[in-house]
Amino acid sequence: MEKSKHQTKYIFVTGGVVSGLGKGIIAASLGRILKERGLRITLQKFDPYINV
């Protein structure tokens, strides 16, 4: 198996004011644009806070 020569790049979508759904929509839209430009995309959503 040939090793990829491309370095992994990360994009973080954060924000306290934007809802979790809003961050997901922004991340998915950005991922779609990058995928259409020929990049391989993996989306992971992480909300590091607890709603009390």
C-alpha positions, 0 to 999 in steps of 0.5 A: 500500500502506498503512503499518502504524501499529503499532510492532514489539515484540520478545520475547527468550527467553534462558537458559543453563540452559534447553536450546535445545529448551526455549527453542524450545518456550517461544517457540513457545508464547508465539507461539501465545498471542499469535497467538490474541489477534490479533497477527502473529507471526514467530519467529526462534531464535538461539543465540549460543554454540558447543558444544565 
